[in-house]
Amino acid sequence: MLLDPPRAGAAAQCAELAQSKVPRLVYASCDPGSFARDARALQEAGYRLEKLKPIDQFLWAGHVELIALFVK
């Protein structure tokens, strides 16, 4: 599954995923704070953070994109 939420993150979606049997999840985030919150919820639900890659997609801005792979 691919999850690419807005800056506010995906708290509601992560709560649903916690109850699911989705084995692999790729999470694309544009906000490290909401990503950290959602990653904690996913880890508490049994997902393991396998890979995390920061991407400086917008060289003229201070924003960093995060791409993460979670496996249950």
mmCIF file as Biopython writes it, N, C-alpha, C and O atoms, coordinates in Angstrom:
data_model
#
loop_
_atom_site.group_PDB
_atom_site.id
_atom_site.type_symbol
_atom_site.label_atom_id
_atom_site.label_alt_id
_atom_site.label_comp_id
_atom_site.label_asym_id
_atom_site.label_entity_id
_atom_site.label_seq_id
_atom_site.pdbx_PDB_ins_code
_atom_site.Cartn_x
_atom_site.Cartn_y
_atom_site.Cartn_z
_atom_site.occupancy
_atom_site.B_iso_or_equiv
_atom_site.auth_seq_id
_atom_site.auth_asym_id
_atom_site.pdbx_PDB_model_num
ATOM 1   N N  . MET A ? 1  ? 0.842  -1.163 0.000  1.0 0.0 1  A 1 
ATOM 2   C CA . MET A ? 1  ? 0.000  0.000  0.000  1.0 0.0 1  A 1 
ATOM 3   C C  . MET A ? 1  ? 0.894  1.235  0.000  1.0 0.0 1  A 1 
ATOM 4   O O  . MET A ? 1  ? 1.964  1.236  0.608  1.0 0.0 1  A 1 
ATOM 5   N N  . LEU A ? 2  ? 0.456  2.267  -0.674 1.0 0.0 2  A 1 
ATOM 6   C CA . LEU A ? 2  ? 1.158  3.550  -0.701 1.0 0.0 2  A 1 
ATOM 7   C C  . LEU A ? 2  ? 0.316  4.570  0.046  1.0 0.0 2  A 1 
ATOM 8   O O  . LEU A ? 2  ? -0.877 4.723  -0.219 1.0 0.0 2  A 1 
ATOM 9   N N  . LEU A ? 3  ? 0.945  5.263  0.976  1.0 0.0 3  A 1 
ATOM 10  C CA . LEU A ? 3  ? 0.276  6.290  1.756  1.0 0.0 3  A 1 
ATOM 11  C C  . LEU A ? 3  ? 1.050  7.587  1.552  1.0 0.0 3  A 1 
ATOM 12  O O  . LEU A ? 3  ? 2.243  7.653  1.848  1.0 0.0 3  A 1 
ATOM 13  N N  . ASP A ? 4  ? 0.369  8.624  1.044  1.0 0.0 4  A 1 
ATOM 14  C CA . ASP A ? 4  ? 0.994  9.911  0.770  1.0 0.0 4  A 1 
ATOM 15  C C  . ASP A ? 4  ? 0.067  11.020 1.287  1.0 0.0 4  A 1 
ATOM 16  O O  . ASP A ? 4  ? -0.628 11.674 0.510  1.0 0.0 4  A 1 
ATOM 17  N N  . PRO A ? 5  ? 0.069  11.219 2.609  1.0 0.0 5  A 1 
ATOM 18  C CA . PRO A ? 5  ? -0.870 12.176 3.200  1.0 0.0 5  A 1 
ATOM 19  C C  . PRO A ? 5  ? -0.412 13.631 3.059  1.0 0.0 5  A 1 
ATOM 20  O O  . PRO A ? 5  ? 0.726  13.891 2.670  1.0 0.0 5  A 1 
ATOM 21  N N  . PRO A ? 6  ? -1.300 14.572 3.376  1.0 0.0 6  A 1 
ATOM 22  C CA . PRO A ? 6  ? -0.910 15.980 3.424  1.0 0.0 6  A 1 
ATOM 23  C C  . PRO A ? 6  ? -0.005 16.221 4.645  1.0 0.0 6  A 1 
ATOM 24  O O  . PRO A ? 6  ? 0.271  15.294 5.406  1.0 0.0 6  A 1 
ATOM 25  N N  . ARG A ? 7  ? 0.446  17.448 4.823  1.0 0.0 7  A 1 
ATOM 26  C CA . ARG A ? 7  ? 1.378  17.781 5.923  1.0 0.0 7  A 1 
ATOM 27  C C  . ARG A ? 7  ? 0.853  17.363 7.292  1.0 0.0 7  A 1 
ATOM 28  O O  . ARG A ? 7  ? 1.645  17.037 8.175  1.0 0.0 7  A 1 
ATOM 29  N N  . ALA A ? 8  ? -0.435 17.365 7.485  1.0 0.0 8  A 1 
ATOM 30  C CA . ALA A ? 8  ? -1.016 17.010 8.793  1.0 0.0 8  A 1 
ATOM 31  C C  . ALA A ? 8  ? -0.842 15.532 9.115  1.0 0.0 8  A 1 
ATOM 32  O O  . ALA A ? 8  ? -1.047 15.126 10.259 1.0 0.0 8  A 1 
ATOM 33  N N  . GLY A ? 9  ? -0.471 14.727 8.135  1.0 0.0 9  A 1 
ATOM 34  C CA . GLY A ? 9  ? -0.232 13.310 8.380  1.0 0.0 9  A 1 
ATOM 35  C C  . GLY A ? 9  ? -1.454 12.453 8.136  1.0 0.0 9  A 1 
ATOM 36  O O  . GLY A ? 9  ? -2.414 12.867 7.485  1.0 0.0 9  A 1 
ATOM 37  N N  . ALA A ? 10 ? -1.394 11.240 8.680  1.0 0.0 10 A 1 
ATOM 38  C CA . ALA A ? 10 ? -2.430 10.245 8.394  1.0 0.0 10 A 1 
ATOM 39  C C  . ALA A ? 10 ? -2.829 9.488  9.663  1.0 0.0 10 A 1 
ATOM 40  O O  . ALA A ? 10 ? -2.840 8.257  9.676  1.0 0.0 10 A 1 
ATOM 41  N N  . ALA A ? 11 ? -3.152 10.219 10.718 1.0 0.0 11 A 1 
ATOM 42  C CA . ALA A ? 11 ? -3.481 9.577  11.992 1.0 0.0 11 A 1 
ATOM 43  C C  . ALA A ? 11 ? -4.671 8.629  11.846 1.0 0.0 11 A 1 
ATOM 44  O O  . ALA A ? 11 ? -4.621 7.503  12.342 1.0 0.0 11 A 1 
ATOM 45  N N  . ALA A ? 12 ? -5.721 9.057  11.187 1.0 0.0 12 A 1 
ATOM 46  C CA . ALA A ? 12 ? -6.912 8.203  11.031 1.0 0.0 12 A 1 
ATOM 47  C C  . ALA A ? 12 ? -6.600 6.978  10.180 1.0 0.0 12 A 1 
ATOM 48  O O  . ALA A ? 12 ? -7.047 5.873  10.488 1.0 0.0 12 A 1 
ATOM 49  N N  . GLN A ? 13 ? -5.837 7.172  9.116  1.0 0.0 13 A 1 
ATOM 50  C CA . GLN A ? 13 ? -5.485 6.049  8.243  1.0 0.0 13 A 1 
ATOM 51  C C  . GLN A ? 13 ? -4.580 5.058  8.976  1.0 0.0 13 A 1 
ATOM 52  O O  . GLN A ? 13 ? -4.720 3.848  8.794  1.0 0.0 13 A 1 
ATOM 53  N N  . CYS A ? 14 ? -3.665 5.548  9.793  1.0 0.0 14 A 1 
ATOM 54  C CA . CYS A ? 14 ? -2.775 4.662  10.549 1.0 0.0 14 A 1 
ATOM 55  C C  . CYS A ? 14 ? -3.560 3.855  11.576 1.0 0.0 14 A 1 
ATOM 56  O O  . CYS A ? 14 ? -3.229 2.699  11.839 1.0 0.0 14 A 1 
ATOM 57  N N  . ALA A ? 15 ? -4.587 4.448  12.155 1.0 0.0 15 A 1 
ATOM 58  C CA . ALA A ? 15 ? -5.434 3.706  13.091 1.0 0.0 15 A 1 
ATOM 59  C C  . ALA A ? 15 ? -6.146 2.571  12.365 1.0 0.0 15 A 1 
ATOM 60  O O  . ALA A ? 15 ? -6.281 1.477  12.913 1.0 0.0 15 A 1 
ATOM 61  N N  . GLU A ? 16 ? -6.599 2.813  11.151 1.0 0.0 16 A 1 
ATOM 62  C CA . GLU A ? 16 ? -7.237 1.760  10.356 1.0 0.0 16 A 1 
ATOM 63  C C  . GLU A ? 16 ? -6.217 0.698  9.946  1.0 0.0 16 A 1 
ATOM 64  O O  . GLU A ? 16 ? -6.508 -0.497 9.993  1.0 0.0 16 A 1 
ATOM 65  N N  . LEU A ? 17 ? -5.033 1.130  9.547  1.0 0.0 17 A 1 
ATOM 66  C CA . LEU A ? 17 ? -3.993 0.180  9.145  1.0 0.0 17 A 1 
ATOM 67  C C  . LEU A ? 17 ? -3.561 -0.701 10.315 1.0 0.0 17 A 1 
ATOM 68  O O  . LEU A ? 17 ? -3.171 -1.851 10.114 1.0 0.0 17 A 1 
ATOM 69  N N  . ALA A ? 18 ? -3.630 -0.176 11.520 1.0 0.0 18 A 1 
ATOM 70  C CA . ALA A ? 18 ? -3.262 -0.955 12.700 1.0 0.0 18 A 1 
ATOM 71  C C  . ALA A ? 18 ? -4.137 -2.195 12.831 1.0 0.0 18 A 1 
ATOM 72  O O  . ALA A ? 18 ? -3.700 -3.214 13.367 1.0 0.0 18 A 1 
ATOM 73  N N  . GLN A ? 19 ? -5.366 -2.112 12.345 1.0 0.0 19 A 1 
ATOM 74  C CA . GLN A ? 19 ? -6.314 -3.226 12.420 1.0 0.0 19 A 1 
ATOM 75  C C  . GLN A ? 19 ? -6.281 -4.101 11.175 1.0 0.0 19 A 1 
ATOM 76  O O  . GLN A ? 19 ? -6.964 -5.123 11.117 1.0 0.0 19 A 1 
ATOM 77  N N  . SER A ? 20 ? -5.502 -3.715 10.191 1.0 0.0 20 A 1 
ATOM 78  C CA . SER A ? 20 ? -5.511 -4.412 8.904  1.0 0.0 20 A 1 
ATOM 79  C C  . SER A ? 20 ? -4.466 -5.517 8.845  1.0 0.0 20 A 1 
ATOM 80  O O  . SER A ? 20 ? -3.674 -5.713 9.768  1.0 0.0 20 A 1 
ATOM 81  N N  . LYS A ? 21 ? -4.494 -6.229 7.730  1.0 0.0 21 A 1 
ATOM 82  C CA . LYS A ? 21 ? -3.494 -7.264 7.458  1.0 0.0 21 A 1 
ATOM 83  C C  . LYS A ? 21 ? -2.586 -6.858 6.304  1.0 0.0 21 A 1 
ATOM 84  O O  . LYS A ? 21 ? -1.969 -7.708 5.663  1.0 0.0 21 A 1 
ATOM 85  N N  . VAL A ? 22 ? -2.509 -5.569 6.046  1.0 0.0 22 A 1 
ATOM 86  C CA . VAL A ? 22 ? -1.634 -5.064 4.978  1.0 0.0 22 A 1 
ATOM 87  C C  . VAL A ? 22 ? -0.190 -5.371 5.373  1.0 0.0 22 A 1 
ATOM 88  O O  . VAL A ? 22 ? 0.279  -4.887 6.403  1.0 0.0 22 A 1 
ATOM 89  N N  . PRO A ? 23 ? 0.530  -6.176 4.564  1.0 0.0 23 A 1 
ATOM 90  C CA . PRO A ? 23 ? 1.869  -6.606 4.976  1.0 0.0 23 A 1 
ATOM 91  C C  . PRO A ? 23 ? 2.983  -5.581 4.755  1.0 0.0 23 A 1 
ATOM 92  O O  . PRO A ? 23 ? 3.960  -5.555 5.503  1.0 0.0 23 A 1 
ATOM 93  N N  . ARG A ? 24 ? 2.839  -4.736 3.728  1.0 0.0 24 A 1 
ATOM 94  C CA . ARG A ? 24 ? 3.890  -3.762 3.402  1.0 0.0 24 A 1 
ATOM 95  C C  . ARG A ? 24 ? 3.244  -2.412 3.120  1.0 0.0 24 A 1 
ATOM 96  O O  . ARG A ? 24 ? 2.195  -2.322 2.483  1.0 0.0 24 A 1 
ATOM 97  N N  . LEU A ? 25 ? 3.895  -1.375 3.609  1.0 0.0 25 A 1 
ATOM 98  C CA . LEU A ? 25 ? 3.363  -0.031 3.475  1.0 0.0 25 A 1 
ATOM 99  C C  . LEU A ? 25 ? 4.506  0.909  3.119  1.0 0.0 25 A 1 
ATOM 100 O O  . LEU A ? 25 ? 5.520  0.951  3.815  1.0 0.0 25 A 1 
ATOM 101 N N  . VAL A ? 26 ? 4.343  1.656  2.045  1.0 0.0 26 A 1 
ATOM 102 C CA . VAL A ? 26 ? 5.283  2.716  1.687  1.0 0.0 26 A 1 
ATOM 103 C C  . VAL A ? 26 ? 4.616  4.029  2.063  1.0 0.0 26 A 1 
ATOM 104 O O  . VAL A ? 26 ? 3.511  4.332  1.612  1.0 0.0 26 A 1 
ATOM 105 N N  . TYR A ? 27 ? 5.300  4.799  2.891  1.0 0.0 27 A 1 
ATOM 106 C CA . TYR A ? 27 ? 4.756  6.051  3.410  1.0 0.0 27 A 1 
ATOM 107 C C  . TYR A ? 27 ? 5.615  7.193  2.874  1.0 0.0 27 A 1 
ATOM 108 O O  . TYR A ? 27 ? 6.819  7.236  3.131  1.0 0.0 27 A 1 
ATOM 109 N N  . ALA A ? 28 ? 5.012  8.111  2.137  1.0 0.0 28 A 1 
ATOM 110 C CA . ALA A ? 28 ? 5.690  9.312  1.645  1.0 0.0 28 A 1 
ATOM 111 C C  . ALA A ? 28 ? 5.211  10.491 2.479  1.0 0.0 28 A 1 
ATOM 112 O O  . ALA A ? 28 ? 4.010  10.741 2.577  1.0 0.0 28 A 1 
ATOM 113 N N  . SER A ? 29 ? 6.139  11.204 3.071  1.0 0.0 29 A 1 
ATOM 114 C CA . SER A ? 29 ? 5.759  12.286 3.982  1.0 0.0 29 A 1 
ATOM 115 C C  . SER A ? 29 ? 6.486  13.571 3.636  1.0 0.0 29 A 1 
ATOM 116 O O  . SER A ? 29 ? 7.651  13.553 3.240  1.0 0.0 29 A 1 
ATOM 117 N N  . CYS A ? 30 ? 5.788  14.683 3.788  1.0 0.0 30 A 1 
ATOM 118 C CA . CYS A ? 30 ? 6.406  15.989 3.576  1.0 0.0 30 A 1 
ATOM 119 C C  . CYS A ? 30 ? 6.582  16.742 4.897  1.0 0.0 30 A 1 
ATOM 120 O O  . CYS A ? 30 ? 6.968  17.911 4.902  1.0 0.0 30 A 1 
ATOM 121 N N  . ASP A ? 31 ? 6.296  16.061 6.026  1.0 0.0 31 A 1 
ATOM 122 C CA . ASP A ? 31 ? 6.444  16.705 7.330  1.0 0.0 31 A 1 
ATOM 123 C C  . ASP A ? 31 ? 7.030  15.711 8.340  1.0 0.0 31 A 1 
ATOM 124 O O  . ASP A ? 31 ? 6.351  14.760 8.728  1.0 0.0 31 A 1 
ATOM 125 N N  . PRO A ? 32 ? 8.272  15.916 8.768  1.0 0.0 32 A 1 
ATOM 126 C CA . PRO A ? 32 ? 8.897  14.974 9.697  1.0 0.0 32 A 1 
ATOM 127 C C  . PRO A ? 32 ? 8.127  14.804 11.019 1.0 0.0 32 A 1 
ATOM 128 O O  . PRO A ? 32 ? 8.129  13.716 11.595 1.0 0.0 32 A 1 
ATOM 129 N N  . GLY A ? 33 ? 7.481  15.856 11.495 1.0 0.0 33 A 1 
ATOM 130 C CA . GLY A ? 33 ? 6.741  15.772 12.755 1.0 0.0 33 A 1 
ATOM 131 C C  . GLY A ? 33 ? 5.546  14.849 12.677 1.0 0.0 33 A 1 
ATOM 132 O O  . GLY A ? 33 ? 5.376  13.979 13.532 1.0 0.0 33 A 1 
ATOM 133 N N  . SER A ? 34 ? 4.715  15.026 11.662 1.0 0.0 34 A 1 
ATOM 134 C CA . SER A ? 34 ? 3.548  14.153 11.528 1.0 0.0 34 A 1 
ATOM 135 C C  . SER A ? 34 ? 3.984  12.740 11.139 1.0 0.0 34 A 1 
ATOM 136 O O  . SER A ? 34 ? 3.327  11.766 11.508 1.0 0.0 34 A 1 
ATOM 137 N N  . PHE A ? 35 ? 5.094  12.622 10.393 1.0 0.0 35 A 1 
ATOM 138 C CA . PHE A ? 35 ? 5.612  11.301 10.074 1.0 0.0 35 A 1 
ATOM 139 C C  . PHE A ? 35 ? 6.020  10.564 11.345 1.0 0.0 35 A 1 
ATOM 140 O O  . PHE A ? 35 ? 5.701  9.385  11.503 1.0 0.0 35 A 1 
ATOM 141 N N  . ALA A ? 36 ? 6.717  11.240 12.252 1.0 0.0 36 A 1 
ATOM 142 C CA . ALA A ? 36 ? 7.165  10.603 13.501 1.0 0.0 36 A 1 
ATOM 143 C C  . ALA A ? 36 ? 5.961  10.116 14.310 1.0 0.0 36 A 1 
ATOM 144 O O  . ALA A ? 36 ? 5.987  9.011  14.853 1.0 0.0 36 A 1 
ATOM 145 N N  . ARG A ? 37 ? 4.920  10.922 14.391 1.0 0.0 37 A 1 
ATOM 146 C CA . ARG A ? 37 ? 3.707  10.524 15.107 1.0 0.0 37 A 1 
ATOM 147 C C  . ARG A ? 37 ? 3.079  9.284  14.471 1.0 0.0 37 A 1 
ATOM 148 O O  . ARG A ? 37 ? 2.731  8.330  15.166 1.0 0.0 37 A 1 
ATOM 149 N N  . ASP A ? 38 ? 2.938  9.307  13.155 1.0 0.0 38 A 1 
ATOM 150 C CA . ASP A ? 38 ? 2.313  8.191  12.450 1.0 0.0 38 A 1 
ATOM 151 C C  . ASP A ? 38 ? 3.193  6.941  12.491 1.0 0.0 38 A 1 
ATOM 152 O O  . ASP A ? 38 ? 2.685  5.827  12.613 1.0 0.0 38 A 1 
ATOM 153 N N  . ALA A ? 39 ? 4.513  7.125  12.390 1.0 0.0 39 A 1 
ATOM 154 C CA . ALA A ? 39 ? 5.423  5.980  12.448 1.0 0.0 39 A 1 
ATOM 155 C C  . ALA A ? 39 ? 5.339  5.300  13.803 1.0 0.0 39 A 1 
ATOM 156 O O  . ALA A ? 39 ? 5.391  4.073  13.884 1.0 0.0 39 A 1 
ATOM 157 N N  . ARG A ? 40 ? 5.213  6.072  14.854 1.0 0.0 40 A 1 
ATOM 158 C CA . ARG A ? 40 ? 5.067  5.486  16.186 1.0 0.0 40 A 1 
ATOM 159 C C  . ARG A ? 40 ? 3.796  4.646  16.259 1.0 0.0 40 A 1 
ATOM 160 O O  . ARG A ? 40 ? 3.818  3.532  16.783 1.0 0.0 40 A 1 
ATOM 161 N N  . ALA A ? 41 ? 2.695  5.170  15.739 1.0 0.0 41 A 1 
ATOM 162 C CA . ALA A ? 41 ? 1.427  4.432  15.754 1.0 0.0 41 A 1 
ATOM 163 C C  . ALA A ? 41 ? 1.547  3.139  14.951 1.0 0.0 41 A 1 
ATOM 164 O O  . ALA A ? 41 ? 1.041  2.097  15.368 1.0 0.0 41 A 1 
ATOM 165 N N  . LEU A ? 42 ? 2.209  3.203  13.813 1.0 0.0 42 A 1 
ATOM 166 C CA . LEU A ? 42 ? 2.381  1.999  13.000 1.0 0.0 42 A 1 
ATOM 167 C C  . LEU A ? 42 ? 3.261  0.972  13.707 1.0 0.0 42 A 1 
ATOM 168 O O  . LEU A ? 42 ? 2.976  -0.225 13.672 1.0 0.0 42 A 1 
ATOM 169 N N  . GLN A ? 43 ? 4.321  1.436  14.343 1.0 0.0 43 A 1 
ATOM 170 C CA . GLN A ? 43 ? 5.200  0.519  15.066 1.0 0.0 43 A 1 
ATOM 171 C C  . GLN A ? 43 ? 4.482  -0.120 16.246 1.0 0.0 43 A 1 
ATOM 172 O O  . GLN A ? 43 ? 4.676  -1.305 16.515 1.0 0.0 43 A 1 
ATOM 173 N N  . GLU A ? 44 ? 3.675  0.627  16.939 1.0 0.0 44 A 1 
ATOM 174 C CA . GLU A ? 44 ? 2.900  0.077  18.050 1.0 0.0 44 A 1 
ATOM 175 C C  . GLU A ? 44 ? 1.882  -0.953 17.567 1.0 0.0 44 A 1 
ATOM 176 O O  . GLU A ? 44 ? 1.446  -1.810 18.334 1.0 0.0 44 A 1 
ATOM 177 N N  . ALA A ? 45 ? 1.507  -0.863 16.290 1.0 0.0 45 A 1 
ATOM 178 C CA . ALA A ? 45 ? 0.548  -1.802 15.702 1.0 0.0 45 A 1 
ATOM 179 C C  . ALA A ? 45 ? 1.238  -3.021 15.094 1.0 0.0 45 A 1 
ATOM 180 O O  . ALA A ? 45 ? 0.577  -3.878 14.508 1.0 0.0 45 A 1 
ATOM 181 N N  . GLY A ? 46 ? 2.564  -3.104 15.230 1.0 0.0 46 A 1 
ATOM 182 C CA . GLY A ? 46 ? 3.264  -4.277 14.746 1.0 0.0 46 A 1 
ATOM 183 C C  . GLY A ? 46 ? 4.052  -4.092 13.466 1.0 0.0 46 A 1 
ATOM 184 O O  . GLY A ? 46 ? 4.657  -5.043 12.973 1.0 0.0 46 A 1 
ATOM 185 N N  . TYR A ? 47 ? 4.058  -2.889 12.919 1.0 0.0 47 A 1 
ATOM 186 C CA . TYR A ? 47 ? 4.868  -2.631 11.731 1.0 0.0 47 A 1 
ATOM 187 C C  . TYR A ? 47 ? 6.303  -2.337 12.149 1.0 0.0 47 A 1 
ATOM 188 O O  . TYR A ? 47 ? 6.545  -1.748 13.202 1.0 0.0 47 A 1 
ATOM 189 N N  . ARG A ? 48 ? 7.249  -2.753 11.313 1.0 0.0 48 A 1 
ATOM 190 C CA . ARG A ? 48 ? 8.660  -2.499 11.540 1.0 0.0 48 A 1 
ATOM 191 C C  . ARG A ? 48 ? 9.142  -1.549 10.445 1.0 0.0 48 A 1 
ATOM 192 O O  . ARG A ? 48 ? 8.880  -1.763 9.261  1.0 0.0 48 A 1 
ATOM 193 N N  . LEU A ? 49 ? 9.840  -0.514 10.852 1.0 0.0 49 A 1 
ATOM 194 C CA . LEU A ? 49 ? 10.409 0.425  9.882  1.0 0.0 49 A 1 
ATOM 195 C C  . LEU A ? 49 ? 11.639 -0.234 9.262  1.0 0.0 49 A 1 
ATOM 196 O O  . LEU A ? 49 ? 12.671 -0.382 9.916  1.0 0.0 49 A 1 
ATOM 197 N N  . GLU A ? 50 ? 11.519 -0.627 7.996  1.0 0.0 50 A 1 
ATOM 198 C CA . GLU A ? 50 ? 12.606 -1.332 7.300  1.0 0.0 50 A 1 
ATOM 199 C C  . GLU A ? 50 ? 13.597 -0.369 6.666  1.0 0.0 50 A 1 
ATOM 200 O O  . GLU A ? 50 ? 14.809 -0.555 6.775  1.0 0.0 50 A 1 
ATOM 201 N N  . LYS A ? 51 ? 13.079 0.661  6.003  1.0 0.0 51 A 1 
ATOM 202 C CA . LYS A ? 51 ? 13.942 1.614  5.296  1.0 0.0 51 A 1 
ATOM 203 C C  . LYS A ? 51 ? 13.359 3.009  5.443  1.0 0.0 51 A 1 
ATOM 204 O O  . LYS A ? 51 ? 12.145 3.192  5.525  1.0 0.0 51 A 1 
ATOM 205 N N  . LEU A ? 52 ? 14.251 3.982  5.473  1.0 0.0 52 A 1 
ATOM 206 C CA . LEU A ? 52 ? 13.842 5.381  5.528  1.0 0.0 52 A 1 
ATOM 207 C C  . LEU A ? 52 ? 14.833 6.186  4.702  1.0 0.0 52 A 1 
ATOM 208 O O  . LEU A ? 52 ? 16.043 6.099  4.911  1.0 0.0 52 A 1 
ATOM 209 N N  . LYS A ? 53 ? 14.313 6.973  3.761  1.0 0.0 53 A 1 
ATOM 210 C CA . LYS A ? 53 ? 15.188 7.759  2.889  1.0 0.0 53 A 1 
ATOM 211 C C  . LYS A ? 53 ? 14.680 9.198  2.838  1.0 0.0 53 A 1 
ATOM 212 O O  . LYS A ? 53 ? 13.556 9.446  2.402  1.0 0.0 53 A 1 
ATOM 213 N N  . PRO A ? 54 ? 15.506 10.145 3.282  1.0 0.0 54 A 1 
ATOM 214 C CA . PRO A ? 54 ? 15.141 11.558 3.111  1.0 0.0 54 A 1 
ATOM 215 C C  . PRO A ? 54 ? 15.480 11.989 1.678  1.0 0.0 54 A 1 
ATOM 216 O O  . PRO A ? 54 ? 16.499 11.585 1.118  1.0 0.0 54 A 1 
ATOM 217 N N  . ILE A ? 55 ? 14.623 12.798 1.115  1.0 0.0 55 A 1 
ATOM 218 C CA . ILE A ? 55 ? 14.833 13.283 -0.248 1.0 0.0 55 A 1 
ATOM 219 C C  . ILE A ? 55 ? 14.696 14.799 -0.254 1.0 0.0 55 A 1 
ATOM 220 O O  . ILE A ? 55 ? 13.658 15.338 0.131  1.0 0.0 55 A 1 
ATOM 221 N N  . ASP A ? 56 ? 15.742 15.479 -0.690 1.0 0.0 56 A 1 
ATOM 222 C CA . ASP A ? 56 ? 15.713 16.933 -0.813 1.0 0.0 56 A 1 
ATOM 223 C C  . ASP A ? 56 ? 15.195 17.257 -2.202 1.0 0.0 56 A 1 
ATOM 224 O O  . ASP A ? 56 ? 15.956 17.600 -3.107 1.0 0.0 56 A 1 
ATOM 225 N N  . GLN A ? 57 ? 13.887 17.140 -2.351 1.0 0.0 57 A 1 
ATOM 226 C CA . GLN A ? 57 ? 13.248 17.276 -3.663 1.0 0.0 57 A 1 
ATOM 227 C C  . GLN A ? 57 ? 13.196 18.717 -4.142 1.0 0.0 57 A 1 
ATOM 228 O O  . GLN A ? 57 ? 13.268 18.979 -5.343 1.0 0.0 57 A 1 
ATOM 229 N N  . PHE A ? 58 ? 13.072 19.642 -3.217 1.0 0.0 58 A 1 
ATOM 230 C CA . PHE A ? 58 ? 12.942 21.054 -3.580 1.0 0.0 58 A 1 
ATOM 231 C C  . PHE A ? 58 ? 14.175 21.794 -3.089 1.0 0.0 58 A 1 
ATOM 232 O O  . PHE A ? 58 ? 14.213 22.258 -1.950 1.0 0.0 58 A 1 
ATOM 233 N N  . LEU A ? 59 ? 15.171 21.904 -3.937 1.0 0.0 59 A 1 
ATOM 234 C CA . LEU A ? 59 ? 16.461 22.462 -3.547 1.0 0.0 59 A 1 
ATOM 235 C C  . LEU A ? 59 ? 16.372 23.899 -3.050 1.0 0.0 59 A 1 
ATOM 236 O O  . LEU A ? 59 ? 17.224 24.327 -2.272 1.0 0.0 59 A 1 
ATOM 237 N N  . TRP A ? 60 ? 15.377 24.645 -3.473 1.0 0.0 60 A 1 
ATOM 238 C CA . TRP A ? 60 ? 15.249 26.046 -3.104 1.0 0.0 60 A 1 
ATOM 239 C C  . TRP A ? 60 ? 14.464 26.240 -1.804 1.0 0.0 60 A 1 
ATOM 240 O O  . TRP A ? 60 ? 14.293 27.370 -1.347 1.0 0.0 60 A 1 
ATOM 241 N N  . ALA A ? 61 ? 13.985 25.142 -1.208 1.0 0.0 61 A 1 
ATOM 242 C CA . ALA A ? 61 ? 13.196 25.235 0.024  1.0 0.0 61 A 1 
ATOM 243 C C  . ALA A ? 61 ? 13.842 24.391 1.118  1.0 0.0 61 A 1 
ATOM 244 O O  . ALA A ? 61 ? 14.670 23.525 0.837  1.0 0.0 61 A 1 
ATOM 245 N N  . GLY A ? 62 ? 13.461 24.647 2.350  1.0 0.0 62 A 1 
ATOM 246 C CA . GLY A ? 62 ? 13.989 23.904 3.483  1.0 0.0 62 A 1 
ATOM 247 C C  . GLY A ? 62 ? 13.238 22.626 3.775  1.0 0.0 62 A 1 
ATOM 248 O O  . GLY A ? 62 ? 13.482 21.994 4.803  1.0 0.0 62 A 1 
ATOM 249 N N  . HIS A ? 63 ? 12.332 22.225 2.900  1.0 0.0 63 A 1 
ATOM 250 C CA . HIS A ? 63 ? 11.508 21.040 3.128  1.0 0.0 63 A 1 
ATOM 251 C C  . HIS A ? 63 ? 12.242 19.770 2.687  1.0 0.0 63 A 1 
ATOM 252 O O  . HIS A ? 63 ? 12.985 19.764 1.705  1.0 0.0 63 A 1 
ATOM 253 N N  . VAL A ? 64 ? 12.010 18.707 3.441  1.0 0.0 64 A 1 
ATOM 254 C CA . VAL A ? 64 ? 12.575 17.403 3.117  1.0 0.0 64 A 1 
ATOM 255 C C  . VAL A ? 64 ? 11.440 16.409 3.030  1.0 0.0 64 A 1 
ATOM 256 O O  . VAL A ? 64 ? 10.586 16.352 3.914  1.0 0.0 64 A 1 
ATOM 257 N N  . GLU A ? 65 ? 11.429 15.635 1.979  1.0 0.0 65 A 1 
ATOM 258 C CA . GLU A ? 65 ? 10.457 14.542 1.833  1.0 0.0 65 A 1 
ATOM 259 C C  . GLU A ? 65 ? 11.051 13.289 2.477  1.0 0.0 65 A 1 
ATOM 260 O O  . GLU A ? 65 ? 12.264 13.083 2.424  1.0 0.0 65 A 1 
ATOM 261 N N  . LEU A ? 66 ? 10.221 12.467 3.073  1.0 0.0 66 A 1 
ATOM 262 C CA . LEU A ? 66 ? 10.648 11.191 3.648  1.0 0.0 66 A 1 
ATOM 263 C C  . LEU A ? 66 ? 9.903  10.077 2.948  1.0 0.0 66 A 1 
ATOM 264 O O  . LEU A ? 66 ? 8.689  10.154 2.760  1.0 0.0 66 A 1 
ATOM 265 N N  . ILE A ? 67 ? 10.630 9.037  2.562  1.0 0.0 67 A 1 
ATOM 266 C CA . ILE A ? 67 ? 10.014 7.842  2.000  1.0 0.0 67 A 1 
ATOM 267 C C  . ILE A ? 67 ? 10.403 6.695  2.920  1.0 0.0 67 A 1 
ATOM 268 O O  . ILE A ? 67 ? 11.586 6.462  3.168  1.0 0.0 67 A 1 
ATOM 269 N N  . ALA A ? 68 ? 9.404  5.982  3.424  1.0 0.0 68 A 1 
ATOM 270 C CA . ALA A ? 68 ? 9.662  4.911  4.389  1.0 0.0 68 A 1 
ATOM 271 C C  . ALA A ? 68 ? 8.957  3.634  3.956  1.0 0.0 68 A 1 
ATOM 272 O O  . ALA A ? 68 ? 7.891  3.663  3.342  1.0 0.0 68 A 1 
ATOM 273 N N  . LEU A ? 69 ? 9.585  2.512  4.294  1.0 0.0 69 A 1 
ATOM 274 C CA . LEU A ? 69 ? 8.982  1.200  4.070  1.0 0.0 69 A 1 
ATOM 275 C C  . LEU A ? 69 ? 8.722  0.569  5.433  1.0 0.0 69 A 1 
ATOM 276 O O  . LEU A ? 69 ? 9.642  0.392  6.231  1.0 0.0 69 A 1 
ATOM 277 N N  . PHE A ? 70 ? 7.470  0.234  5.689  1.0 0.0 70 A 1 
ATOM 278 C CA . PHE A ? 70 ? 7.061  -0.472 6.902  1.0 0.0 70 A 1 
ATOM 279 C C  . PHE A ? 70 ? 6.623  -1.873 6.520  1.0 0.0 70 A 1 
ATOM 280 O O  . PHE A ? 70 ? 5.934  -2.061 5.517  1.0 0.0 70 A 1 
ATOM 281 N N  . VAL A ? 71 ? 7.018  -2.857 7.314  1.0 0.0 71 A 1 
ATOM 282 C CA . VAL A ? 71 ? 6.650  -4.255 7.069  1.0 0.0 71 A 1 
ATOM 283 C C  . VAL A ? 71 ? 6.031  -4.812 8.343  1.0 0.0 71 A 1 
ATOM 284 O O  . VAL A ? 71 ? 6.535  -4.589 9.444  1.0 0.0 71 A 1 
ATOM 285 N N  . LYS A ? 72 ? 4.924  -5.544 8.174  1.0 0.0 72 A 1 
ATOM 286 C CA . LYS A ? 72 ? 4.230  -6.127 9.332  1.0 0.0 72 A 1 
ATOM 287 C C  . LYS A ? 72 ? 4.563  -7.590 9.428  1.0 0.0 72 A 1 
ATOM 288 O O  . LYS A ? 72 ? 4.085  -8.275 10.333 1.0 0.0 72 A 1 
#
